[in-house]
Amino acid sequence: MAQTQAIEAPLTTHATFVTLTVTPGQESRVKEVLGDIGGLIKTVAFRDAQARFSLTVGIGARVWDGCTGLPRPKDLRPFKEIKGAKHTAPSTPGDLIFHIRADRRDLCFEFERHLLTQLGDAVSLIDEVVGFRYFDARDLLGFVDGTANPVGAGIHDSTLVTEAEDGECVGGAYLVTQKYLHDLPGWNKLKTEDQEAIIGRTKIDNVELPDQGDQDQKPHKQLSTIVDDEGNEYDILRDNMPFGSPGKGEYGTFFIGYSRRLWVIEEMLKRMFVGVPEGKHDRILDYSKAVTGNTFFVPSAEMLAKIG
């Protein structure tokens, strides 16, 4: 199997998500930086080997050809807006995503500083989110996040493209990101049992609640579970992180999902925003608004090395 990027890296106490667009005509400069990204990773990670520093970089459809010179992933396409009766998952600009992780905030900072210095005016910053681990891996709504993530060998089975699916992109993964802003005051007005009914799990001990019937408004847990007609369940790897600023009244979650099958995440979001049945959306969206939406492909480490 191709050497992968650090998709399976464990949850750290800090993460930074940097979304960029590429300046037209500057693709060759970006290509040069991407090709040598491994050297920059080593430069920063060497400062503290115990801090679990890692990086994954994703590249969008608009710039894939010009910035990589590599075969195009078969299913790579821009994020398509999903419009439900009440809520919308917007599609927003974004050509590159850098998912920076470590147990030290200064290492994330240092890597981002060097990265943006090297890229210079070849890129424009679209969004920068500084995330943090919140207690026992909870989101700011108070619930444990990522419980359904695959573990062990299931991580690679769920996230990495295989030879049978795309022989040119083995070991890579599709990546979808969304930035959600929470109406925390409104959420906190709900009773705990009402919050649990929306999420589909108990709040304190994170136990699954029974699924709802076909015509009922389903909880987030049920809508975000993808099962085909034969009963096969398809997992994705979520590395979501909370972020916020109480002084600004800003509270949010940065959703970041890795999968070997892009359609799985697309179907999950369709179920959330459009609803199952149609019109019965995920009620978490009444308190969490999606303000960005992007799709990328995360090439394997071997593919990245070929870019240079």
C-alpha atoms as a printed R data frame, in Angstrom:
    type eleno elety resid chain resno       x      y       z
1   ATOM     1    CA   MET     A     1   0.000  0.000   0.000
2   ATOM     2    CA   ALA     A     2   1.164  3.529  -0.710
3   ATOM     3    CA   GLN     A     3   2.575  5.486   2.215
4   ATOM     4    CA   THR     A     4  -0.273  7.671   3.437
5   ATOM     5    CA   GLN     A     5  -0.365 11.143   4.837
6   ATOM     6    CA   ALA     A     6  -1.185 11.362   8.548
7   ATOM     7    CA   ILE     A     7  -4.913 10.804   8.075
8   ATOM     8    CA   GLU     A     8  -5.075  8.329  10.958
9   ATOM     9    CA   ALA     A     9  -3.148 10.561  13.393
10  ATOM    10    CA   PRO     A    10  -4.767 10.544  16.866
11  ATOM    11    CA   LEU     A    11  -6.843 13.398  18.194
12  ATOM    12    CA   THR     A    12  -4.529 16.076  19.563
13  ATOM    13    CA   THR     A    13  -5.162 18.945  21.949
14  ATOM    14    CA   HIS     A    14  -4.697 21.546  19.207
15  ATOM    15    CA   ALA     A    15  -5.475 21.781  15.493
16  ATOM    16    CA   THR     A    16  -5.412 24.550  12.908
17  ATOM    17    CA   PHE     A    17  -7.385 24.424   9.669
18  ATOM    18    CA   VAL     A    18  -6.053 26.734   6.953
19  ATOM    19    CA   THR     A    19  -8.105 27.122   3.757
20  ATOM    20    CA   LEU     A    20  -6.485 28.917   0.815
21  ATOM    21    CA   THR     A    21  -7.198 29.810  -2.790
22  ATOM    22    CA   VAL     A    22  -4.445 29.806  -5.414
23  ATOM    23    CA   THR     A    23  -3.666 33.010  -7.295
24  ATOM    24    CA   PRO     A    24  -4.102 32.485 -11.059
25  ATOM    25    CA   GLY     A    25  -0.706 32.050 -12.708
26  ATOM    26    CA   GLN     A    26   0.994 31.013  -9.462
27  ATOM    27    CA   GLU     A    27   0.345 27.282  -9.713
28  ATOM    28    CA   SER     A    28   4.013 26.441 -10.276
29  ATOM    29    CA   ARG     A    29   5.032 28.165  -7.051
30  ATOM    30    CA   VAL     A    30   2.378 26.268  -5.102
31  ATOM    31    CA   LYS     A    31   3.508 23.051  -6.763
32  ATOM    32    CA   GLU     A    32   7.071 23.664  -5.591
33  ATOM    33    CA   VAL     A    33   5.980 24.198  -1.970
34  ATOM    34    CA   LEU     A    34   3.713 21.153  -1.981
35  ATOM    35    CA   GLY     A    35   6.488 18.994  -3.376
36  ATOM    36    CA   ASP     A    36   8.764 19.881  -0.471
37  ATOM    37    CA   ILE     A    37   6.126 19.853   2.262
38  ATOM    38    CA   GLY     A    38   7.720 16.803   3.859
39  ATOM    39    CA   GLY     A    39  10.836 18.823   4.645
40  ATOM    40    CA   LEU     A    40   8.819 21.525   6.361
41  ATOM    41    CA   ILE     A    41   6.973 18.913   8.435
42  ATOM    42    CA   LYS     A    42  10.285 17.476   9.650
43  ATOM    43    CA   THR     A    43  11.623 20.948  10.478
44  ATOM    44    CA   VAL     A    44   8.733 21.669  12.833
45  ATOM    45    CA   ALA     A    45   8.124 18.163  14.229
46  ATOM    46    CA   PHE     A    46  11.807 17.883  15.251
47  ATOM    47    CA   ARG     A    47  11.249 20.579  17.906
48  ATOM    48    CA   ASP     A    48   9.333 18.126  20.105
49  ATOM    49    CA   ALA     A    49   8.991 14.497  19.073
50  ATOM    50    CA   GLN     A    50   6.491 13.866  21.889
51  ATOM    51    CA   ALA     A    51   4.024 16.528  20.696
52  ATOM    52    CA   ARG     A    52   2.546 14.315  17.940
53  ATOM    53    CA   PHE     A    53   2.834 16.992  15.260
54  ATOM    54    CA   SER     A    54   1.292 15.981  11.918
55  ATOM    55    CA   LEU     A    55  -0.116 17.466   8.741
56  ATOM    56    CA   THR     A    56  -2.474 16.483   5.981
57  ATOM    57    CA   VAL     A    57  -2.881 18.629   2.883
58  ATOM    58    CA   GLY     A    58  -5.871 18.431   0.553
59  ATOM    59    CA   ILE     A    59  -6.108 19.832  -2.961
60  ATOM    60    CA   GLY     A    60  -9.296 20.971  -4.672
61  ATOM    61    CA   ALA     A    61 -10.644 20.196  -8.135
62  ATOM    62    CA   ARG     A    62 -10.098 23.695  -9.556
63  ATOM    63    CA   VAL     A    63  -6.321 23.622  -9.111
64  ATOM    64    CA   TRP     A    64  -5.540 19.905  -9.063
65  ATOM    65    CA   ASP     A    65  -4.116 19.758 -12.589
66  ATOM    66    CA   GLY     A    66  -2.057 22.953 -12.382
67  ATOM    67    CA   CYS     A    67  -0.753 22.445  -8.852
68  ATOM    68    CA   THR     A    68   0.089 18.746  -8.973
69  ATOM    69    CA   GLY     A    69   0.680 17.524 -12.533
70  ATOM    70    CA   LEU     A    70  -0.657 14.180 -11.285
71  ATOM    71    CA   PRO     A    71  -3.515 11.988 -12.545
72  ATOM    72    CA   ARG     A    72  -6.839 13.436 -11.441
73  ATOM    73    CA   PRO     A    73  -8.757 11.449  -8.785
74  ATOM    74    CA   LYS     A    74 -11.794  9.921 -10.469
75  ATOM    75    CA   ASP     A    75 -14.423 11.382  -8.142
76  ATOM    76    CA   LEU     A    76 -12.826 14.728  -7.295
77  ATOM    77    CA   ARG     A    77 -15.319 17.537  -7.843
78  ATOM    78    CA   PRO     A    78 -16.169 20.859  -6.181
79  ATOM    79    CA   PHE     A    79 -18.475 20.871  -3.178
80  ATOM    80    CA   LYS     A    80 -22.029 21.255  -4.431
81  ATOM    81    CA   GLU     A    81 -24.494 23.374  -2.475
82  ATOM    82    CA   ILE     A    82 -27.178 21.348  -0.713
83  ATOM    83    CA   LYS     A    83 -30.388 23.291  -0.259
84  ATOM    84    CA   GLY     A    84 -33.090 21.951   2.019
85  ATOM    85    CA   ALA     A    85 -36.479 23.439   2.803
86  ATOM    86    CA   LYS     A    86 -35.064 25.264   5.842
87  ATOM    87    CA   HIS     A    87 -31.270 25.003   5.839
88  ATOM    88    CA   THR     A    88 -28.497 25.223   3.234
89  ATOM    89    CA   ALA     A    89 -25.013 23.723   3.098
90  ATOM    90    CA   PRO     A    90 -23.173 26.403   1.095
91  ATOM    91    CA   SER     A    91 -20.316 25.891  -1.333
92  ATOM    92    CA   THR     A    92 -17.509 28.374  -0.673
93  ATOM    93    CA   PRO     A    93 -14.054 29.146  -2.186
94  ATOM    94    CA   GLY     A    94 -11.150 26.883  -1.248
95  ATOM    95    CA   ASP     A    95  -8.369 25.295  -3.326
96  ATOM    96    CA   LEU     A    96  -6.085 23.991  -0.563
97  ATOM    97    CA   ILE     A    97  -6.648 22.791   3.007
98  ATOM    98    CA   PHE     A    98  -3.884 22.300   5.563
99  ATOM    99    CA   HIS     A    99  -4.976 20.231   8.575
100 ATOM   100    CA   ILE     A   100  -2.286 20.941  11.174
101 ATOM   101    CA   ARG     A   101  -2.298 18.936  14.425
102 ATOM   102    CA   ALA     A   102  -0.163 18.799  17.578
103 ATOM   103    CA   ASP     A   103  -0.313 18.666  21.345
104 ATOM   104    CA   ARG     A   104   1.409 22.059  21.394
105 ATOM   105    CA   ARG     A   105  -0.197 25.170  19.973
106 ATOM   106    CA   ASP     A   106   3.181 26.744  19.209
107 ATOM   107    CA   LEU     A   107   4.093 23.944  16.785
108 ATOM   108    CA   CYS     A   108   0.873 24.501  14.827
109 ATOM   109    CA   PHE     A   109   1.621 28.216  14.801
110 ATOM   110    CA   GLU     A   110   5.220 27.705  13.664
111 ATOM   111    CA   PHE     A   111   4.273 25.414  10.797
112 ATOM   112    CA   GLU     A   112   1.565 27.786   9.556
113 ATOM   113    CA   ARG     A   113   3.957 30.741   9.745
114 ATOM   114    CA   HIS     A   114   6.621 29.008   7.641
115 ATOM   115    CA   LEU     A   115   4.027 27.644   5.211
116 ATOM   116    CA   LEU     A   116   2.410 31.010   4.469
117 ATOM   117    CA   THR     A   117   5.823 32.667   4.175
118 ATOM   118    CA   GLN     A   118   6.858 30.138   1.531
119 ATOM   119    CA   LEU     A   119   3.591 30.439  -0.390
120 ATOM   120    CA   GLY     A   120   3.565 34.230  -0.232
121 ATOM   121    CA   ASP     A   121   1.260 35.967  -2.703
122 ATOM   122    CA   ALA     A   122   0.729 32.714  -4.607
123 ATOM   123    CA   VAL     A   123  -2.265 32.147  -2.327
124 ATOM   124    CA   SER     A   124  -5.012 34.062  -0.520
125 ATOM   125    CA   LEU     A   125  -6.233 33.126   2.937
126 ATOM   126    CA   ILE     A   126  -9.921 32.234   2.883
127 ATOM   127    CA   ASP     A   127 -10.330 30.878   6.397
128 ATOM   128    CA   GLU     A   128  -8.227 30.062   9.436
129 ATOM   129    CA   VAL     A   129  -9.756 28.121  12.309
130 ATOM   130    CA   VAL     A   130  -7.837 27.403  15.506
131 ATOM   131    CA   GLY     A   131  -9.407 24.397  17.213
132 ATOM   132    CA   PHE     A   132  -8.884 22.853  20.612
133 ATOM   133    CA   ARG     A   133  -9.796 19.674  22.425
134 ATOM   134    CA   TYR     A   134 -12.721 20.350  24.753
135 ATOM   135    CA   PHE     A   135 -12.751 18.165  27.863
136 ATOM   136    CA   ASP     A   136 -13.241 14.479  26.892
137 ATOM   137    CA   ALA     A   137 -13.472 15.125  23.119
138 ATOM   138    CA   ARG     A   138 -16.783 16.992  23.367
139 ATOM   139    CA   ASP     A   139 -18.129 19.672  21.060
140 ATOM   140    CA   LEU     A   140 -19.316 22.996  22.422
141 ATOM   141    CA   LEU     A   141 -22.874 21.663  22.483
142 ATOM   142    CA   GLY     A   142 -21.684 19.389  25.290
143 ATOM   143    CA   PHE     A   143 -21.759 16.016  23.493
144 ATOM   144    CA   VAL     A   144 -18.892 13.641  22.737
145 ATOM   145    CA   ASP     A   145 -17.929 14.044  19.060
146 ATOM   146    CA   GLY     A   146 -16.558 11.308  16.805
147 ATOM   147    CA   THR     A   147 -17.901  8.293  18.694
148 ATOM   148    CA   ALA     A   148 -18.803  6.528  15.441
149 ATOM   149    CA   ASN     A   149 -15.286  6.816  14.009
150 ATOM   150    CA   PRO     A   150 -13.700  3.592  12.723
151 ATOM   151    CA   VAL     A   151 -10.834  2.151  14.754
152 ATOM   152    CA   GLY     A   152  -7.841 -0.050  14.028
153 ATOM   153    CA   ALA     A   153  -7.779 -1.547  10.529
154 ATOM   154    CA   GLY     A   154 -11.204 -0.010   9.965
155 ATOM   155    CA   ILE     A   155  -9.599  3.430   9.612
156 ATOM   156    CA   HIS     A   156  -7.746  2.480   6.431
157 ATOM   157    CA   ASP     A   157 -10.698  0.454   5.156
158 ATOM   158    CA   SER     A   158 -12.964  3.493   5.495
159 ATOM   159    CA   THR     A   159 -10.642  6.252   4.342
160 ATOM   160    CA   LEU     A   160  -8.045  5.092   1.810
161 ATOM   161    CA   VAL     A   161  -8.690  4.682  -1.906
162 ATOM   162    CA   THR     A   162  -7.837  1.186  -3.152
163 ATOM   163    CA   GLU     A   163  -6.322 -0.124  -6.376
164 ATOM   164    CA   ALA     A   164  -9.711 -1.391  -7.522
165 ATOM   165    CA   GLU     A   165 -11.304  2.043  -7.092
166 ATOM   166    CA   ASP     A   166  -8.603  4.256  -8.599
167 ATOM   167    CA   GLY     A   167  -5.226  2.752  -9.453
168 ATOM   168    CA   GLU     A   168  -3.587  6.158  -9.893
169 ATOM   169    CA   CYS     A   169  -4.584  7.481  -6.472
170 ATOM   170    CA   VAL     A   170  -4.079  4.521  -4.120
171 ATOM   171    CA   GLY     A   171  -3.614  5.544  -0.497
172 ATOM   172    CA   GLY     A   172  -5.295  8.904  -0.905
173 ATOM   173    CA   ALA     A   173  -8.614 10.029   0.536
174 ATOM   174    CA   TYR     A   174 -11.468 12.392  -0.219
175 ATOM   175    CA   LEU     A   175 -11.951 15.173   2.290
176 ATOM   176    CA   VAL     A   176 -14.962 17.376   2.981
177 ATOM   177    CA   THR     A   177 -14.855 20.347   5.347
178 ATOM   178    CA   GLN     A   178 -17.534 22.619   6.778
179 ATOM   179    CA   LYS     A   179 -17.402 25.362   9.368
180 ATOM   180    CA   TYR     A   180 -20.441 25.431  11.664
181 ATOM   181    CA   LEU     A   181 -21.410 28.306  13.964
182 ATOM   182    CA   HIS     A   182 -23.566 27.419  16.978
183 ATOM   183    CA   ASP     A   183 -26.416 29.318  18.540
184 ATOM   184    CA   LEU     A   184 -25.160 28.327  21.965
185 ATOM   185    CA   PRO     A   185 -27.563 30.516  23.980
186 ATOM   186    CA   GLY     A   186 -30.511 28.996  22.113
187 ATOM   187    CA   TRP     A   187 -29.157 25.471  22.515
188 ATOM   188    CA   ASN     A   188 -28.632 25.918  26.236
189 ATOM   189    CA   LYS     A   189 -32.277 26.900  26.684
190 ATOM   190    CA   LEU     A   190 -33.306 23.372  25.693
191 ATOM   191    CA   LYS     A   191 -33.838 20.703  28.310
192 ATOM   192    CA   THR     A   192 -31.153 18.024  28.386
193 ATOM   193    CA   GLU     A   193 -33.609 15.352  27.203
194 ATOM   194    CA   ASP     A   194 -34.545 17.524  24.197
195 ATOM   195    CA   GLN     A   195 -30.866 17.968  23.312
196 ATOM   196    CA   GLU     A   196 -30.378 14.202  23.585
197 ATOM   197    CA   ALA     A   197 -33.343 13.563  21.273
198 ATOM   198    CA   ILE     A   198 -31.762 15.840  18.645
199 ATOM   199    CA   ILE     A   199 -28.309 14.218  18.868
200 ATOM   200    CA   GLY     A   200 -29.463 10.628  19.400
201 ATOM   201    CA   ARG     A   201 -27.197  9.978  22.394
202 ATOM   202    CA   THR     A   202 -27.255 10.647  26.110
203 ATOM   203    CA   LYS     A   203 -25.267 13.694  27.093
204 ATOM   204    CA   ILE     A   204 -23.368 12.537  30.146
205 ATOM   205    CA   ASP     A   205 -22.408  8.949  29.318
206 ATOM   206    CA   ASN     A   206 -22.685  9.029  25.477
207 ATOM   207    CA   VAL     A   207 -25.030  6.037  25.118
208 ATOM   208    CA   GLU     A   208 -26.976  5.618  21.852
209 ATOM   209    CA   LEU     A   209 -30.730  6.154  21.986
210 ATOM   210    CA   PRO     A   210 -33.145  3.978  19.939
211 ATOM   211    CA   ASP     A   211 -33.626  4.951  16.285
212 ATOM   212    CA   GLN     A   212 -36.798  6.731  15.217
213 ATOM   213    CA   GLY     A   213 -39.389  5.327  12.804
214 ATOM   214    CA   ASP     A   214 -39.495  5.941   9.058
215 ATOM   215    CA   GLN     A   215 -41.796  8.972   9.203
216 ATOM   216    CA   ASP     A   216 -40.389 10.552  12.368
217 ATOM   217    CA   GLN     A   217 -37.889 13.417  12.510
218 ATOM   218    CA   LYS     A   218 -34.682 11.491  13.052
219 ATOM   219    CA   PRO     A   219 -31.755 12.421  15.318
220 ATOM   220    CA   HIS     A   220 -28.372 13.494  14.042
221 ATOM   221    CA   LYS     A   221 -26.838 10.105  14.840
222 ATOM   222    CA   GLN     A   222 -29.359  8.275  12.672
223 ATOM   223    CA   LEU     A   223 -29.268 10.707   9.725
224 ATOM   224    CA   SER     A   224 -25.467 10.663   9.572
225 ATOM   225    CA   THR     A   225 -25.304  6.854   9.430
226 ATOM   226    CA   ILE     A   226 -25.083  5.594   5.844
227 ATOM   227    CA   VAL     A   227 -26.305  2.054   5.113
228 ATOM   228    CA   ASP     A   228 -26.858  0.605   1.628
229 ATOM   229    CA   ASP     A   229 -29.736 -1.605   0.489
230 ATOM   230    CA   GLU     A   230 -27.805 -4.725   1.490
231 ATOM   231    CA   GLY     A   231 -27.289 -3.536   5.047
232 ATOM   232    CA   ASN     A   232 -23.626 -2.517   4.658
233 ATOM   233    CA   GLU     A   233 -22.677  0.489   6.787
234 ATOM   234    CA   TYR     A   234 -20.112  2.971   5.431
235 ATOM   235    CA   ASP     A   235 -17.933  4.803   7.936
236 ATOM   236    CA   ILE     A   236 -15.988  8.013   7.550
237 ATOM   237    CA   LEU     A   237 -13.238  9.405   9.778
238 ATOM   238    CA   ARG     A   238 -14.192 12.653  11.517
239 ATOM   239    CA   ASP     A   239 -11.470 14.839  13.026
240 ATOM   240    CA   ASN     A   240 -13.805 17.644  14.086
241 ATOM   241    CA   MET     A   241 -12.570 20.292  16.503
242 ATOM   242    CA   PRO     A   242 -14.408 22.958  18.491
243 ATOM   243    CA   PHE     A   243 -13.367 26.585  18.197
244 ATOM   244    CA   GLY     A   244 -14.650 29.831  19.575
245 ATOM   245    CA   SER     A   245 -14.244 33.164  21.287
246 ATOM   246    CA   PRO     A   246 -16.570 33.893  24.212
247 ATOM   247    CA   GLY     A   247 -15.656 37.584  24.016
248 ATOM   248    CA   LYS     A   248 -16.980 37.702  20.444
249 ATOM   249    CA   GLY     A   249 -19.905 35.403  21.137
250 ATOM   250    CA   GLU     A   250 -18.540 32.943  18.562
251 ATOM   251    CA   TYR     A   251 -18.897 29.202  19.142
252 ATOM   252    CA   GLY     A   252 -18.432 26.563  16.502
253 ATOM   253    CA   THR     A   253 -17.306 23.200  15.206
254 ATOM   254    CA   PHE     A   254 -15.019 22.628  12.251
255 ATOM   255    CA   PHE     A   255 -16.262 19.481  10.532
256 ATOM   256    CA   ILE     A   256 -13.567 17.572   8.658
257 ATOM   257    CA   GLY     A   257 -14.404 14.163   7.220
258 ATOM   258    CA   TYR     A   258 -12.078 11.736   5.425
259 ATOM   259    CA   SER     A   259 -13.434  8.919   3.227
260 ATOM   260    CA   ARG     A   260 -12.349  6.608   0.413
261 ATOM   261    CA   ARG     A   261 -15.813  7.181  -1.095
262 ATOM   262    CA   LEU     A   262 -16.838 10.802  -1.619
263 ATOM   263    CA   TRP     A   263 -20.467  9.838  -2.172
264 ATOM   264    CA   VAL     A   264 -20.762  8.644   1.436
265 ATOM   265    CA   ILE     A   265 -20.150 12.114   2.880
266 ATOM   266    CA   GLU     A   266 -22.291 13.732   0.187
267 ATOM   267    CA   GLU     A   267 -25.176 11.403   1.040
268 ATOM   268    CA   MET     A   268 -24.737 12.053   4.747
269 ATOM   269    CA   LEU     A   269 -25.011 15.806   4.231
270 ATOM   270    CA   LYS     A   270 -27.990 15.416   1.913
271 ATOM   271    CA   ARG     A   271 -29.786 13.414   4.595
272 ATOM   272    CA   MET     A   272 -29.018 16.098   7.160
273 ATOM   273    CA   PHE     A   273 -30.016 19.149   5.132
274 ATOM   274    CA   VAL     A   274 -32.818 17.770   2.941
275 ATOM   275    CA   GLY     A   275 -34.122 15.252   5.455
276 ATOM   276    CA   VAL     A   276 -35.380 11.664   5.513
277 ATOM   277    CA   PRO     A   277 -38.168 11.755   4.569
278 ATOM   278    CA   GLU     A   278 -37.638 14.981   2.609
279 ATOM   279    CA   GLY     A   279 -38.447 18.034   4.686
280 ATOM   280    CA   LYS     A   280 -37.561 16.443   8.022
281 ATOM   281    CA   HIS     A   281 -34.056 17.845   8.369
282 ATOM   282    CA   ASP     A   282 -31.471 17.218  11.064
283 ATOM   283    CA   ARG     A   283 -32.664 19.352  13.987
284 ATOM   284    CA   ILE     A   284 -29.072 20.097  15.011
285 ATOM   285    CA   LEU     A   285 -29.099 22.520  12.049
286 ATOM   286    CA   ASP     A   286 -31.636 24.679  13.894
287 ATOM   287    CA   TYR     A   287 -28.773 25.528  16.267
288 ATOM   288    CA   SER     A   288 -25.678 24.983  14.073
289 ATOM   289    CA   LYS     A   289 -25.321 26.928  10.821
290 ATOM   290    CA   ALA     A   290 -22.948 25.783   8.073
291 ATOM   291    CA   VAL     A   291 -21.059 28.804   6.712
292 ATOM   292    CA   THR     A   292 -18.461 27.068   4.507
293 ATOM   293    CA   GLY     A   293 -18.289 23.943   2.333
294 ATOM   294    CA   ASN     A   294 -15.323 22.463   0.451
295 ATOM   295    CA   THR     A   295 -14.178 19.197  -1.116
296 ATOM   296    CA   PHE     A   296 -10.543 18.151  -1.532
297 ATOM   297    CA   PHE     A   297  -8.441 15.106  -2.316
298 ATOM   298    CA   VAL     A   298  -5.651 14.150   0.082
299 ATOM   299    CA   PRO     A   299  -2.939 12.465  -2.004
300 ATOM   300    CA   SER     A   300  -0.735  9.800  -0.484
301 ATOM   301    CA   ALA     A   301   2.705 10.832   0.786
302 ATOM   302    CA   GLU     A   302   4.203  9.169  -2.283
303 ATOM   303    CA   MET     A   303   1.992 11.227  -4.596
304 ATOM   304    CA   LEU     A   304   2.946 14.412  -2.775
305 ATOM   305    CA   ALA     A   305   6.639 13.610  -3.191
306 ATOM   306    CA   LYS     A   306   6.108 13.272  -6.965
307 ATOM   307    CA   ILE     A   307   4.680 16.785  -7.188
308 ATOM   308    CA   GLY     A   308   8.130 18.296  -6.665
